Structures are given as C-alpha cells and as structure tokens.
Amino acid sequence: MTKSMIEGELIIAVDFDGTITTNPDISDEPLELQPNCKKVLTRLYERGARLILWTCRTGNTLLDAIDFLNKMGMCSLFETINEQIPEVREKYYPDEANKVGADIYIDDKNLGTKIDWLDIERQIYSKVFDKSENLSDNYNFQWQAGEEPRTDNTKLIKIMELLSALQYHKEGDYGSSWKGKGEYRGIMANIDRKYDRLDIMTQQEINGERKNLGQLDRALSDSGVHPGESKVDAIADLANYCLLYMTYIMDEYPNLFNEWVQTNVPAYLREKISL
C-alpha cells in the first residue's frame, strides 16, 4: 500500500448511498443497511481506523443520513462528515482540498466495485493490517475476518490449501472417479481402503516392523534421501476422501447438510459464510 496520509494512521472515507445503504440513489425510499456493514465498520473502528462519512448528501438529505446512522448505532464510528481529519487539515494547510484525504475510499461508484462488506474487510486486512495479527498471506476464509488467531486453526488453513491443490491435480488425471461407483462402493470403499492402509502401517510401527514418522524424519534430515513410504500419503488421501464425501453430501443431501451446518457451525461464524 502507498504511504499513508498520516504516519501510523489508517483513514477510510466511506460513501453512504449504495455503500452503507442498499439503495445507490438519494430517494424517499426507506433506507436499508447493507449486510455486514455495521459489523465490518465497527471492527475497523476498533482496530484504530479513522472513518470519514463521505457523501454527496447535503442539507436535509444529509440530516436524514445522520439520523439513519444514529438509529443504526453507527454515527459515533465516524470522526468527521465530509470534512478532513484534523491532522490532514493541519498537514496541508492552507492548501486544503475539497476532496477529503484518506488512505482508502469505499464507494459503490468505484470502477468494478461490488459492495460486499466481508470482502472489503478481507481486502483491507490483507493490504493494510499486520498480516501476523489476524490474517496471513494465505487468508482465504471470510469467517476469519475480525476473529482472533488460533494456532491449530492457522496451521489447518495451510494444510487445507495443500490438500485442495493435491485434489485439483488428481482430478485433472482421474476426474471424479472417487465417486464413480456411488456412495457405498465408491466413496466409502476408498475411505475404507485408506483407513485400512493407515491402520496396518500404524500396527507395523508399533511392532517395530516399519520405521515410525520420527525415525523417517530424522533419516531424511541426516541423509537428504527419501527414506521410503510413510503414513503421510495415506493420511492426506484419507483426509481428502473425507472432505470430498462432504461435498457429495452437500450436493446429494442438501437438507441434511444444511441441518448439519445450522447445528454445528456457530451463528457468529456461519453468518459470515456464503453457502
């Protein structure tokens, strides 16, 4: 990102009509808040972003906008309305521009902009905030935005990315053969086969008939030569077959899948995900 207007500060100018609200035009129609707008702006505000309400509205129409924001509990999020942040005014005085100075401008009229507040939040986090705080370079999931990092989950994201890449490659070679014979003779048979293989290899490790993962890892470190087959391949294949089974359930049994989502995925995370 280019140098900020004020060092150490993030200033965001936010349009009103069509950006905070769903209607892109100033009209007499009842105002309606864009989905997730309040949550995202609140989270940005709590992270220290300084928000400017930047709108073409003036007079009574501007008062209507302010009244709406008050009713939504959002007016206090904005430091100024159509005015420069004080430090910006002081920095450039007396050459104060009509356009408010900001590091980011959020406006439905921007070229190519589709107002999706969760995606806007993702882009801001990935470009501005310290990626080690909440998001990493591998940030792919909308539900992560604004949530605290958790060590195991962060590692899981990398594994999910690698498994997805592996499945993509294999699908190019084998298509959807994993379900070619149906749910029982195809999907479950593949899962059973990989589970049995993993079970046998584990028992061989316990019996001393096969090197365990620690021994294989040390041998690879010492010699740099691949020490032979390990359980990692079987574990990865089993994980991918189980994940693919979930896609099958989602497609073939949507009512059961949706019931599982509603029952198991917490509402505060579920509402961030587009299914």
Order of alpha helices (4+ residues) and beta strands (2+ residues): beta-alpha-beta-alpha-beta-alpha-beta-alpha-alpha-alpha-alpha-alpha-alpha-alpha
